[in-house]
Amino acid sequence: MHIFDPSSQAPLIGLIALGLLPPEQVPAAHELTQLHFNRKQWSQFIDLLILWLGGLGRLAKLSMAEVFMVTCITAYWRWHQHATVSKTCSLEA
């Protein structure tokens, strides 16, 4: 399994920025360089993540849930005036 490293995209991004790689060829370049996970790699990643999370204690799981909720509330508070966020979070039908 390849480890996805965002810094490994730098040469490809450089080629795109310099105009040496046309935009229509970017998907083929991603496929050739394997800079993204395929279906099997995503499955392996999710399996390992679930296994790791299952091994955590109750307090760690509760703490992760609390951090997630605080992050969501903070993000809403920060960007609630943004059009997309306000439409997404609107309680009106």
N, C-alpha and C positions, 0 to 999 in steps of 0.2 A: 504494500500500500504506500503510495506517495504521500508524503507529508505536505500539506498545502502551505506554502510559504509566500505571503504577499510580496516579499522583496524579490521573489523569483519572477515576478511580472514586470519588473523595472526595464529589462531590455526590450520586451515586447511593447511596453508603453512608450519607450523612447523611439522605437521604429514608427509607431503610429503618430507620435507628436512631430517627428521630422518629416512626415508625409511619405516615408519609404514603404509603408504598408497601407494599401488602400482600405478604406472602411469595409468594403464588401468582402475582403479577405480575412478580416479579424476572426470570425467564427472558425474558419479553417485553421488559422494559426493557433487558436486556443486548443483545437482538437489535436493538432500535431504536437504541440508542446506539452499537452496534458497538464495545463495549469488549473484545471478544475476537477472536482470529484466526479466520477461516474456513478451510476446507480449502486454498484457493488460497494464502492468506497464509502458512499453516504450510509449505506446499510451497516457497514462495519463500524463507522464512526458513531452512529446512533446506538448500536449495540453496546459499545464500550462506554458511552456516556451514561446509558441507563444502568449498566452494571456498576459504574463508579458512584452514581447518585444513590443507587440502592444500598450501597455499603455505608452511607453516611448515617450518623446518629439522628435521633429525633430533633435535637436542638439545632443541628446544622441544617436540616431540612426546613424547620420553622424559620430559621434565620434567612435562608435563601428566599423563602416566600415573602418574608417581610421586606427584604431588600428589593425584590421585584415590585412589590406594591408601592413602596416609597419612590422607586424610580419612575413608575408609571404616573403617579400623582405629581411628581416634580416635573416630568416632561409635559404633562397637561397644563400645569400651572405656568410653565415657561412659554409654551407655544399655543395656548388656548385661543389667542386672537388670530392665529393663522387660519386661513380659509379652509384648508383641507382638514386640519385637526378639528375645527369647530363643527364641520359637517359630519365627520366621523363620530364625534363624541356627543352629538346632539341627541337628546332624549325624545324630541318631538318626531312624530311620524311624517 
